[in-house]
Amino acid sequence: MLVVHEFANPFLDRLKRAEKQLQAIGLESERILSTLNLKAENCISPDRLSYEVKVSECGDRQDFSALSMLVGECAHNIRSSLDNLVFALARLQEDPPSKPKRLSFPVYTNRSDFEGRVKPVLTELIEGDALSIIEALQPFQRSNEPGGSAENDLLYALSEINNSDKHRMPINAVVNIPEASHVALAYFGSDELASMNVPPDYSMFAGPAKIGTVLMSGRFKTPVVSMSGNFLLKVELSLDINGRSVGLIDTMSKSHLYASNVISLFLGKFSHSISDA
């Protein structure tokens, strides 16, 4: 029978708590999106040679406070599970650890900062193989991957969400339109004039849905008489991480999964087998 050491309980309990919060985040996100009132209007220029389709109503007035609190609490528990892991690794060497305030799971985008500030301390407090795994997981390692970036690392995203919620203000979710498609009909008064506007000259946009956001714009070679059509929009809730928009559910779910996978790399140090006699 496999027995898990009690030192592992804090970080495993954190992950379980975060999993329940993820479920609550999903339900609250569904509630918000199910009541979302999103409308757009077509604005033709005075010379009738161009147009813009703009958001005229959206979810700006919805109360996101409950969702923001859930996201912050979930991020805190996921991030803290990793800190609890490092503390537990140190307890395996010395219980209680001699330098408890220096123990946390490092998340660094710069190698020199990690090697100068963190590595010497952790070298004294945890096993060398554990430190090697932690170093291999650092966001700065992403720069060694084709097209990789430290800022795209999930540990970096998780830390930024957690730090923003703790030190600045609760993380704020926004309504985002990552994809859009449309069916548009333009009437120019005659087939000859219509043929002069083939192929159509237009651009589609994606991003945060706010009143005034342009979803689509286009130009004509001859004045348009009238336009009609409809949009098919994919709508999601997103988070802003230092100017980069990421899907809320996708980022939080992947962060929890990634943290769980990180912790699984160390579980062997906290478990042992005993006979069932």
C-alpha positions, -999 to 999 in steps of 0.1 A, spaced: 0 0 0 13 34 -9 14 60 19 18 97 13 38 116 40 19 142 60 43 169 47 25 166 13 -10 174 28 -8 213 25 1 214 -12 -23 186 -21 -51 203 -2 -44 236 -20 -48 219 -53 -81 202 -43 -94 236 -31 -84 252 -64 -102 225 -83 -134 233 -66 -129 270 -72 -123 262 -109 -158 246 -111 -173 277 -94 -155 299 -119 -169 279 -148 -205 282 -134 -201 320 -128 -187 325 -163 -216 306 -178 -241 328 -159 -224 360 -171 -223 349 -207 -258 335 -207 -272 369 -197 -249 389 -220 -266 414 -242 -243 421 -272 -255 441 -301 -237 458 -331 -248 484 -355 -237 493 -391 -224 528 -395 -221 539 -432 -200 569 -439 -217 601 -452 -202 596 -487 -214 559 -485 -179 547 -496 -170 530 -464 -186 515 -433 -179 502 -398 -198 477 -377 -195 488 -341 -206 472 -308 -235 493 -295 -244 472 -264 -223 448 -244 -218 435 -209 -200 465 -196 -226 470 -168 -225 434 -156 -212 427 -121 -179 408 -124 -170 412 -87 -179 377 -77 -160 362 -106 -130 384 -99 -128 371 -63 -131 335 -74 -103 339 -99 -80 356 -74 -87 330 -47 -81 301 -72 -49 317 -85 -37 321 -49 -43 285 -41 -26 272 -72 4 294 -67 5 286 -29 5 249 -36 39 253 -53 52 274 -24 40 248 0 57 221 -21 91 239 -17 86 242 21 77 205 23 109 196 3 129 216 28 112 198 57 125 165 43 160 179 49 154 197 82 122 200 101 115 228 108 136 245 80 163 268 92 153 297 68 115 294 64 112 330 51 135 322 21 114 293 9 90 297 -20 87 283 -55 107 306 -77 93 319 -110 119 338 -130 120 351 -166 157 359 -163 183 333 -157 209 355 -141 183 367 -115 174 331 -107 211 321 -103 220 351 -83 190 355 -59 174 321 -55 197 292 -65 223 298 -37 196 298 -10 177 267 -23 209 248 -27 213 250 11 177 240 19 165 213 -6 180 183 -24 201 190 -55 179 169 -78 148 187 -66 165 220 -73 175 208 -108 138 201 -116 127 235 -103 154 252 -124 143 232 -155 107 245 -150 116 282 -149 100 305 -175 134 316 -188 139 281 -201 112 289 -228 137 310 -246 155 278 -256 124 266 -275 117 275 -311 95 306 -309 94 303 -271 89 332 -248 92 334 -210 61 356 -209 40 328 -225 49 304 -197 20 293 -176 39 297 -143 46 333 -153 9 339 -161 -2 323 -129 23 344 -108 12 376 -126 -25 369 -119 -18 361 -83 5 392 -78 -20 415 -94 -48 402 -72 -27 404 -40 -8 436 -44 -27 458 -68 -64 451 -73 -87 421 -79 -81 406 -114 -107 419 -137 -124 398 -164 -136 414 -196 -159 402 -224 -137 393 -254 -145 383 -290 -117 360 -302 -135 351 -335 -162 365 -357 -178 355 -390 -205 373 -410 -230 373 -438 -233 407 -455 -254 419 -483 -247 453 -501 -270 468 -527 -254 493 -551 -284 500 -574 -273 479 -604 -255 448 -613 -229 468 -631 -221 489 -600 -221 458 -579 -195 441 -602 -172 470 -596 -170 462 -559 -160 425 -564 -140 412 -545 -152 430 -514 -127 451 -495 -132 445 -458 -113 437 -426 -125 417 -395 -113 424 -360 -112 406 -327 -106 418 -291 -123 432 -260 -160 439 -265 -167 475 -255 -192 500 -267 -176 514 -298 -154 484 -306 -151 480 -344 -159 444 -354 -156 450 -391 -149 477 -416 -148 480 -453 -146 503 -484 -164 505 -517 -154 518 -551 -189 532 -557 -214 545 -531 -235 518 -515 -273 522 -514 -280 499 -485 -265 471 -464 -278 442 -443 -265 410 -428 -256 393 -395 -227 383 -374 -217 350 -357 -196 359 -328 -176 336 -305 -176 353 -270 -155 345 -240 -143 361 -208 -106 370 -208 -79 383 -185 -53 409 -192 -17 399 -183 6 429 -188 -13 440 -220 -18 405 -233 -53 391 -235 -58 355 -225 -89 333 -221 -100 332 -185 -112 296 -183 -85 283 -206 -57 300 -186 -70 290 -152 -76 254 -161 -43 250 -178 -25 267 -148 -41 242 -124 -32 213 -146 3 225 -150 8 230 -113 -6 195 -107 19 181 -132 48 200 -115 38 186 -81 36 151 -95 73 153 -104 81 154 -66 54 131 -52 78 102 -51 98 120 -24 67 121 -1 55 85 -5 66 50 5 51 15 4 41 -5 34 29 -41 35 -8 -48 39 -2 -74 66 
